[in-house]
Structures are given as C-alpha cells and as structure tokens.
Amino acid sequence: MTDKKRYEILDSLPTYGPMYIPVSDNDEPFYSEGFPVRFYKSDGTNWVANFRPGWTGLNKVFDFKEYDKIIVIAGGLGYIMAPEKEKPLSTFGLTINEIFQTDNGSLVCADGISFLILDNLTGELWRSERISWDGFQNLELNDDIISGQSFDPTNSIKEWADFSLNIKTKELTGGSYSEFAKSTPDVPKVILENDNKINHWWKLW
C-alpha cells in the first residue's frame, strides 16, 4: 500500500478547474502568479494554493506527515500549512535563501544574516543571533552544527569570518557581526522581526 499524495508542486497556475486560493502572510489579496502548490485532502478532493513569495528565489516543500503539517518555502517566505486548511497556521522568515534538514527532520533556514530553526524534536521555532553583516558562504550541516563563513565588510584583509552554530545548544562561535557586537555593547545581537517564538509549531491548528 502506497502513501497517498499530500501535495504537488505545479509548474504554473492551472488554466481550468476551480479557482486557486491566494495564500499570503497578511491575508491581503494576491493574484499574481507566485509559488503554486496543489494540496490533497483526506476526503479525496484537492485545492491549489498560490503562495505569495518573499524576497528570494528559494521554493521548497517539506512534508511532516507525523504532525499533518506541510512547510512551504515560497520565495524565501515560510508557511506552516495543514493540507485540509486554506490559510496558513503561521508564517516565518522572508529572505530565506538556503535551507538544510537534519537527520531528525529539523529545518535550518539561512537568510543571509542569521538562521531560523524549526526544531522537529522540541517543536520550537527560533532565530539565532545575527551572525553576518550580509551573506554566508560554504555552509555545511554536520550533525547539530551548522558552519561556514559570514561576510565582514569591516575587514579589508579577510572579508569572510568563520563561524559555527550548535542548533541543539544554541551556542554560537565566531561570525563577523556577532564578534563586532561583542566589542560594541550598543549594537543589538538579536534581530527584531515578526518571527516570534512558536512553541510546538507542529501543534498549531
């Protein structure tokens, strides 16, 4: 017995059939073509979501069947979806441009200056300290450690600073912006955005 299909990424919005449903992070109408995904409900019906994209070109879908949740990354903007519902349970990010998945299913989302982590074990969605001024390179995920180099415009000799972040303990080592913030107390370490901590994101209904 094969698992039932829960979603399908479409090349474009369908030209016939029921009207697609615009999905955004603020409930505003959205009718340009974004990231179209078809969801299949348990009763055999389906519906097409047209996701309003964020500010990057990254489009990804991750299915968490054990929680009946599907994570959609549309142009760098994250949506927590339930296939049966036509509105997002919550949204996160905006400029996600690279994403990794750990062996336990957690998602590690890079947005150029910090990381958003959807912890699959605790259910917590949290943001790291700001690590880079603007940009990462050579990112790698090994076990619970995300590492790489962060851009440093203040250093004309070495523009890329090494860093590592333990996504289990939240311990950060290195990083261009974070090291600058340590020596400049008035500089904020945490990014102030609308990514409030969500405990048990997979328990949202």
Buried (B, 14 or more C-beta within 10 A) or exposed (E): EEEEEBBEEBEEBEEEEEEBBBBBBEEEEBEEEBBBBBBBBEEEEBBBBBBBBBBBEBBBBBBBEEBBBBBBBBBBBBBBBBBEEBEBBBBBBBBBBBBBBBEEBBBBBBBBBBBBBBBBEBBBBBBBBBBBBEBBEEBEBEEBBBBBBBBBEEBEEEBBBBBBBBBBEEEBEBBBBBBBBEEEEEEEBEBEBEBEEBEEBBEBE
